[in-house]
Amino acid sequence: MRVISGSAKGRPLKSVPGSGTRPTTDKVKEALFSMIGPYFEGGSALDLYAGTGGLGIEALSRGMEAAVFVDMEQKAIDTVRANLKAAKVEAQAEVYRNDAGRALGALEKRGRAFDLVFLDPPYRLKHGDELMVTMAAKNLLKPEAVIVLEHESGYDYPEDIPGFRRTRLSVYGETTISIYQYEATLQDAAVSGEEVNDESAN
């Protein structure tokens, strides 16, 4: 694995020891960033199931100003730190060992909000859509934030998730990339509708 493009182009990235982590291949990563970038003018990213940190590091290399990396496994955290150092972007990164749910709660308390989120949970978990709705409820997403959801090709997430609209769906063998955009106006409308309904019930 390596950084594909940007300031850290060509720098090699380590894999997480063992077989528990499934890194995004360079081919898929290159295709992915051609869809969502390919380059950025600042902004902040969240790599929630970081693994090697390859996606968040690629985003930093391509112009994101800052990124937060989260993973439960110590081996993954150690690998992320090593890869950040190799890519010379550690000053722009925060790395936390935590599970996804607790991490989102901690980020909410800190008032964080992101322009780009990478969600690559283990394929046995099918709750990417739930995490997206939770992020919206916790105000962790900036208007029109992009969510990159990586999942097994045998499972299809809904095209429309409350507050989100799927803009791209690409299949690469056993891996599928679903790209969603956060539609804050839809979320606001849903909240307004609930308020109206509550008033009419009184």
C-alpha positions as CSV (number, residue, x, y, z in Angstrom):
1,M,0.0,0.0,0.0
2,R,1.0,3.6,-0.6
3,V,-0.2,7.1,-0.7
4,I,-1.6,7.5,-4.3
5,S,-1.4,11.3,-4.8
6,G,-0.8,14.7,-3.2
7,S,1.9,15.9,-0.8
8,A,2.7,12.4,0.4
9,K,2.5,10.7,-3.0
10,G,4.4,7.4,-3.2
11,R,5.1,7.0,0.5
12,P,4.6,3.4,1.6
13,L,2.0,2.5,4.2
14,K,2.2,-0.4,6.6
15,S,-0.5,-3.0,7.0
16,V,-2.0,-3.9,10.4
17,P,-0.4,-7.2,11.6
18,G,-2.6,-10.2,11.4
19,S,-5.7,-10.9,9.3
20,G,-8.3,-9.0,11.2
21,T,-8.1,-5.8,9.2
22,R,-9.0,-5.5,5.6
23,P,-7.3,-2.5,4.0
24,T,-8.8,-0.7,1.0
25,T,-6.7,-1.6,-2.0
26,D,-4.8,1.1,-3.9
27,K,-7.0,0.5,-7.0
28,V,-10.2,1.1,-5.0
29,K,-8.6,4.0,-3.2
30,E,-7.6,5.7,-6.4
31,A,-11.1,5.2,-7.9
32,L,-12.7,6.4,-4.7
33,F,-10.8,9.7,-4.5
34,S,-11.4,10.4,-8.2
35,M,-15.1,10.4,-7.3
36,I,-15.0,12.5,-4.2
37,G,-12.1,14.9,-4.9
38,P,-9.7,14.2,-6.3
39,Y,-8.2,17.1,-4.2
40,F,-9.5,19.3,-1.4
41,E,-9.1,22.9,-0.3
42,G,-9.0,22.4,3.5
43,G,-11.7,20.8,5.6
44,S,-11.7,18.0,8.2
45,A,-12.1,14.3,7.8
46,L,-13.1,11.4,10.1
47,D,-11.7,7.9,9.6
48,L,-14.0,6.0,12.0
49,Y,-12.8,2.4,11.4
50,A,-9.3,3.6,10.6
51,G,-7.4,0.2,10.2
52,T,-4.2,1.3,8.6
53,G,-5.4,4.9,8.4
54,G,-4.9,4.8,4.6
55,L,-8.1,6.6,3.6
56,G,-7.7,9.5,6.1
57,I,-4.0,9.8,5.2
58,E,-4.9,10.0,1.5
59,A,-7.4,12.7,2.3
60,L,-4.7,14.7,4.2
61,S,-2.2,14.2,1.4
62,R,-4.8,15.6,-1.1
63,G,-5.5,18.8,0.8
64,M,-7.7,18.1,3.9
65,E,-6.5,20.3,6.7
66,A,-7.1,17.9,9.6
67,A,-8.3,14.3,10.3
68,V,-9.4,12.2,13.2
69,F,-8.6,8.5,13.2
70,V,-10.5,6.0,15.4
71,D,-10.1,2.3,15.9
72,M,-10.7,-0.2,18.7
73,E,-7.6,-2.4,18.1
74,Q,-4.3,-1.3,19.5
75,K,-2.4,-2.9,16.6
76,A,-4.4,-0.7,14.2
77,I,-3.7,2.4,16.4
78,D,0.0,1.7,16.3
79,T,-0.1,1.2,12.5
80,V,-2.0,4.5,12.0
81,R,0.6,6.4,14.0
82,A,3.4,4.8,12.1
83,N,1.8,5.6,8.7
84,L,1.0,9.2,9.7
85,K,4.7,9.6,10.6
86,A,5.8,8.0,7.3
87,A,3.5,10.3,5.3
88,K,4.7,13.3,7.4
89,V,1.1,14.4,8.3
90,E,1.1,13.5,12.0
91,A,0.8,17.2,13.0
92,Q,-2.6,17.3,11.2
93,A,-4.0,14.2,12.9
94,E,-5.7,13.1,16.1
95,V,-5.7,9.3,16.9
96,Y,-8.0,7.7,19.4
97,R,-8.5,4.1,20.5
98,N,-12.2,3.7,21.0
99,D,-15.3,2.0,19.6
100,A,-17.4,3.9,17.1
101,G,-20.3,4.7,19.3
102,R,-18.3,6.1,22.2
103,A,-16.0,8.0,19.8
104,L,-19.0,9.8,18.2
105,G,-20.2,10.7,21.7
106,A,-16.8,12.1,22.6
107,L,-16.5,14.1,19.4
108,E,-20.0,15.6,20.0
109,K,-18.9,16.8,23.4
110,R,-15.9,18.5,21.8
111,G,-18.1,20.2,19.2
112,R,-16.4,18.6,16.2
113,A,-18.0,18.6,12.7
114,F,-16.6,17.0,9.6
115,D,-16.6,17.6,5.8
116,L,-15.7,14.0,4.9
117,V,-16.3,10.7,6.8
118,F,-14.9,7.3,5.9
119,L,-17.0,4.4,7.2
120,D,-15.4,1.0,6.6
121,P,-16.8,-1.2,9.4
122,P,-16.1,-4.9,9.5
123,Y,-18.3,-6.6,6.9
124,R,-20.2,-8.5,9.6
125,L,-21.6,-5.2,10.9
126,K,-24.4,-3.8,8.8
127,H,-25.0,-0.6,10.7
128,G,-23.4,2.0,8.5
129,D,-26.7,3.8,8.0
130,E,-27.4,3.9,11.7
131,L,-24.0,5.5,12.3
132,M,-24.8,8.1,9.6
133,V,-28.1,9.0,11.3
134,T,-26.3,9.2,14.7
135,M,-23.7,11.5,13.3
136,A,-26.4,13.8,11.9
137,A,-28.2,13.8,15.2
138,K,-25.0,14.7,17.1
139,N,-24.3,17.6,14.7
140,L,-21.0,16.0,13.7
141,L,-21.5,16.7,10.0
142,K,-21.1,20.0,8.1
143,P,-23.6,20.9,5.5
144,E,-23.2,18.8,2.3
145,A,-20.6,16.6,4.1
146,V,-19.6,13.5,2.1
147,I,-19.9,10.0,3.6
148,V,-17.9,7.2,2.1
149,L,-19.4,3.8,3.1
150,E,-17.4,0.7,2.2
151,H,-19.2,-2.6,2.5
152,E,-19.4,-6.1,1.0
153,S,-21.0,-6.3,-2.4
154,G,-23.6,-8.8,-1.3
155,Y,-25.2,-6.2,1.0
156,D,-27.0,-3.1,-0.3
157,Y,-27.7,0.0,1.9
158,P,-30.8,2.1,1.1
159,E,-30.4,4.7,-1.6
160,D,-32.1,7.3,0.7
161,I,-31.2,7.4,4.4
162,P,-33.0,10.1,6.5
163,G,-30.9,13.2,5.9
164,F,-28.7,11.7,3.3
165,R,-28.8,11.1,-0.5
166,R,-26.7,8.5,-2.2
167,T,-24.8,10.1,-5.1
168,R,-22.6,7.2,-6.3
169,L,-22.5,3.4,-6.0
170,S,-19.5,1.5,-7.4
171,V,-18.7,-2.2,-7.2
172,Y,-15.1,-3.5,-7.1
173,G,-15.4,-7.3,-6.8
174,E,-16.3,-8.2,-3.2
175,T,-16.2,-4.5,-2.2
176,T,-18.8,-1.8,-2.8
177,I,-18.4,1.9,-2.3
178,S,-21.6,3.8,-1.5
179,I,-21.1,7.6,-1.4
180,Y,-23.7,9.7,0.4
181,Q,-24.1,13.5,0.8
182,Y,-25.5,14.9,3.9
183,E,-28.5,17.0,3.1
184,A,-28.9,19.2,6.1
185,T,-32.0,20.8,4.7
186,L,-33.7,17.4,4.6
187,Q,-32.7,16.8,8.2
188,D,-34.0,20.2,9.2
189,A,-37.2,19.7,7.4
190,A,-37.7,16.4,9.2
191,V,-37.2,18.0,12.5
192,S,-39.5,20.9,11.6
193,G,-42.2,18.4,10.6
194,E,-41.9,16.6,13.9
195,E,-42.3,19.9,15.7
196,V,-45.4,20.7,13.7
197,N,-46.9,17.3,14.4
198,D,-46.2,17.7,18.1
199,E,-48.0,21.1,18.1
200,S,-51.0,19.7,16.3
201,A,-51.3,16.9,18.8
202,N,-51.6,19.3,21.7
